[in-house]
Amino acid sequence: MRNQLKAGAVLSYVSLFLNSVISIIYTPIMLNLLGQSEYGLYSLAASTAGYVGILNFGLGNAVIRYIAKCRALNDEDGCSRLYGMFFIMYGVLGVLALIGGTILTLKSHLFFGNSLSIEELTKIKILMGIMTINLSVGIGLGMFSVVVLAHDRFIVQKLIVIATSIFNPFIMLPLLLMGYGSIAMAVVTTVLNFVSIIVNLYYCFRVLRIKIVFKKFESSLLKEILIFSFYIFINLIIGKLYGTTDQLILGIYSGTVAVSIYTIGNTFTGYFSGFSSAISNVFLGKVSGMVSKEVTEGELSNLFIRIGRVQYIILSFTLSGFIVFGQEFINLWVGKDYRDSFIIALLILIPLIFSLVQEMGGVILQAKNRQKFKTLISFGIAVMNVILSVIFVQWWGAIGCAIATAISMIIGKIIIINIYYWKKIKIDIPRFWKNIILMSFPLALCVVFGTTLNKLIFAESWWFLGFKMVVFSTVFLLLMWFTGMNAYEKDLLIQPFKKMARRLPVKRVMWHKNG
């Protein structure tokens, strides 16, 4: 179990790294072969059909929770009955997803009739049809991938994810080079999803030897599971409203090119969120332990500030680099047709950074079982984002949607939630922001330095851009070391090098002995 957890954590980071590298290499090739308009059409179809995905109802967490309870009690019969109950629930949701997705597909012309051509409307219906089949089958048989996790087989699940992310571009590129377009992309994604489902099915029945029994369903247990999953379902709706609605609105009002430009700009938020979550997620167990021991509010504040500072060092380095080199990077990466993607990315990333460095607040709320307020706030800003996006898109297009997202994020995820953390959870928010402001001086100086460097050397190739990034990174690290970092953070940075240095003499002694 412990080895599975460690290996699963390592593979999570490997998956994050691989996905980032593959995306950076694969995206410009795909865009060049597909074209801006067809990529926008594919993104629009994925965003629209993706609403069907929320019909999994967040059952995955319930499967893990209740199966884990049965396994802890060595209740094999109870587990078998639970498998039967969840199998039926997933099956019903899969059928509902298929019906909902089919209706959405057939009626797509009502949404996009004014912005898409007849040819594009035909193609988006084909794309959404394929994606609906993919999502509905994925939901209907989704129990089995979660059962693997419920049995603590994290390595298997992570390897399936990594294999899928590697195979996808290797299969797709030859097809794109042969002239197949977005429909082939949808088909390949669907086939790979079906293969992963088959692997999970095989693993559950042949390796884990699970048995599914359709009898003795407890109505009280079913009610408990539905209530437990309902709040997760609400968060899925919020995530969908906040994450992909802008593409849908752009598809209705502005067309596929705007969707393509926005999608590229919004891509960078996934990288930043991944870096931040990789740090905060590992602290849930520690925070839960601190809360159960009823530690003082001062100790929780210290942890909140300490982790927030570490996250800010990493994210401010990435953000300042993007501010300075982002436009050049996008020009070299996907071309000058996507220059507005840089503005879109900046508008979203700047407020996002200040939300991400406070992710420990969300972890503390989870540990205290007080996440209801944050869920309500998230729902409120998701609705605000939709309303503002509909208004702003008609004035400023894709950039208007990014402005709406930024305003919603500042009001909800920074101002309101900070007041809640301070007044209700008693986290020392003024001291946190004092730390962040003092640490922002190296960021500001680096932005000035990098902008000056850009005026002297404009990157016409990856080599020039790489050289400037190395120089910039060196200056940032030196400034942050001498003016921003405290002793704890410096120790975190040099600790790996100390460990390496301690190991080297041991190896020399061993070599002497062998000699």
Secondary structure, DSSP 8 states (H G I E B T S, - for coil): -HHHHHHHHHHHHHHHHHHHHHHHHHHHHHHHHH-HHHHHHHHHHHHHHGGGGGGGTTHHHHHHHHHHHHHHTT-HHHHHHHHHHHHHHHHHHHHHHHHHHHHHHHTHHHHHTTTS-HHHHHHHHHHHHHHHHHHHHHHHTTHHHHHHHHTT-HHHHHHHHHHHHHHHHHHHHHHHHTT--HHHHHHHHHHHHHHHHHHHHHIIIIIS----------HHHHHHHHHHHHHHHHHHHHHHHHHTHHHHHHHHHT-HHHHHHHHHHHHHHHHHHHHHHHHHGGGHHHHHHHHHTT--HHHHHHHHHHHHHHHHHHHHHHHHHHHHHHHHHHHHHT-GGGHHHHHHHHHHHHHHHHHHTTHHHHHHHHHTT--HHHHHHHHHHHHHHHHHHHHHHHHHTHHHHHHHHHHHHIIIIIIIHHHHHHHTS---HHHHHHHHHHHHHHHHHHHHHHHHHHHH---SSHHHHHHHHHHHHHHHHHHHHHHT--HHHHHHHHHHHHHHHHHHHHHHHHHHHH-
